[in-house]
């Protein structure tokens, strides 16, 4: 394996994501949101960031595949055939972004043979780049970071969004009864914040693969376990905008055991 090829891509990813921060801040709370084919929201800023990063990657790495939440919808899945591919969520937390709520992020994942090799996340709320990957550490800006190691307790902070499927509402009730809940409106940030020690754990029912691809790259070196309650999205074999929702718990080992025990109750 040519490590230089990977390092080239990591440096390019950090530069391309950081270059979109100015546009992201400029349009924050101003960009008009429209409803997409799947009922989610999109702004012109989402499209502009997606196009700029795609263009930059294509110029540098023309043989790589590029996948974005903001690609034109297509009924046909696209097989992942290249060694390196990219998964982008140009603004994770578009509802927040359009309404002037700061918890949103640019999320770019480098995949190697379909598995997350490096993640680059621009955390708009804290104006900082979170990045890392297996064997390369996890960085919160210039600070090396890792998961909180304490066992879970009543003061633990758990990232959790209200589930789309209402039959999961009981999970939310049990979590609220046992922990402090934070619903930031950005799945990328929930998982990234667990990786850098700002949250103790995460329970998610609503994610799509592109919501978490970059953050998943952070988990091994941060010491975060992730346990999927639906089929694991990685290694990615094909990309489709109609991919099913991903459910999981994440955190240190003890936290995952506690979370899984709560949501597995009938």
C-alpha positions, -999 to +999 in steps of 0.1 A: +000+000+000+013+034-009+009+055+022+017+086+003-014+083-018-035+082+014-017+112+030-022+132-002-059+127+001-060+135+038-043+168+033-065+177+003-096+168+023-087+191+052-079+220+029-110+216+008-133+214+038-116+243+056-120+264+024-158+261+026-160+275+061-162+311+049-192+304+026-209+284+054-207+312+079-217+339+053-249+321+044-257+309+079-293+317+089-298+334+055-299+306+030-335+297+020-343+260+026-363+240+001-379+206+005-362+177-015-378+147-031-373+127+002-389+153+025-356+166+039-344+202+035-316+216+013-302+251+007-281+267-020-252+266+004-255+227+006-253+226-032-224+251-035-203+233-009-210+199-025-200+211-059-169+229-047-156+199-028-165+175-057-147+198-082-116+200-060-114+163-055-119+155-091-091+178-101-067+161-077-078+125-078-098+119-110-099+081-105-117+084-071-154+080-068-174+108-052-208+104-034-228+132-018-262+135-002-268+163-027-263+143-058-293+143-082-316+114-071-312+082-091-331+050-087-300+029-096-274+022-069-238+029-078-213+001-071-182+012-052-154+000-075-124+023-069-099+018-041-105+053-028-139+069-027-154+099-009-187+104+010-198+140+016-226+155+037-221+192+027-242+205+057-252+180+083-279+198+102-295+218+074-326+225+095-304+241+121-284+259+095-314+275+077-328+286+111-297+301+124-288+274+150-251+268+151-250+230+155-242+219+119-211+206+101-194+198+069-187+161+069-162+145+044-151+109+046-123+092+027-131+055+022-105+029+013-120-003-002-154+009+012-143+014+048-138+048+065-100+056+064-102+093+074-128+118+084-128+156+082-155+175+099-159+213+102-177+220+134-194+253+127-205+258+163-169+258+176-152+269+144-128+240+145-118+211+123-122+177+138-103+150+119-087+116+122-086+080+111-074+045+120-037+046+129-035+084+126-051+096+158-081+118+164-077+156+165-100+184+178-082+212+161-046+209+174-056+188+204-054+150+203-087+136+216-103+104+227-136+091+242-145+097+278-134+067+298-157+071+329-184+045+334-219+058+326-240+075+353-270+098+358-249+128+347-236+112+315-244+132+283-260+111+256-266+123+220-301+113+209-326+125+183-363+119+184-368+088+162-388+090+130-405+057+137-427+064+167-425+029+180-390+038+192-403+065+214-401+042+245-363+042+239-362+079+244-382+077+276-358+052+291-328+073+281-342+104+296-349+086+328-313+075+331-291+101+315-288+137+304-299+140+268-285+163+241-303+165+208-281+188+187-297+183+153-265+169+137-258+132+137-222+140+125-216+161+156-232+136+180-208+109+170-178+132+166-184+147+200-184+112+215-150+106+198-134+138+212-149+134+247-176+161+246-204+135+249-204+102+267-223+082+242-248+083+213-281+065+205-294+070+169-324+057+150-325+082+121-291+082+105-282+076+069-247+063+059-235+098+048-245+113+081-218+093+099-192+082+074-166+108+084-173+104+121-170+066+119-134+071+108-126+087+141-139+059+163-111+033+164-083+056+175-107+075+198-115+043+217-152+045+207-172+013+202-201+014+178-227-014+178-252-014+149-288-024+155-293-026+117-269-040+091-235-022+093-231+004+065-194-003+061-176-015+041-197+004+016-205-018-015-229+006-033-241+041-029-278+050-031-297+080-019-324+055-009-302+037+016-320+025+047-317+043+081-289+032+104-295+025+141-267+022+166-253+029+200-218+043+205-195+052+234-169+034+256-175-002+263-194+003+296-216+030+281-225+009+251-235-020+274-257+003+294-273+020+264-279-013+246-295-027+278-319+002+279-331+003+243-332-035+240-360-036+266-395-045+253 
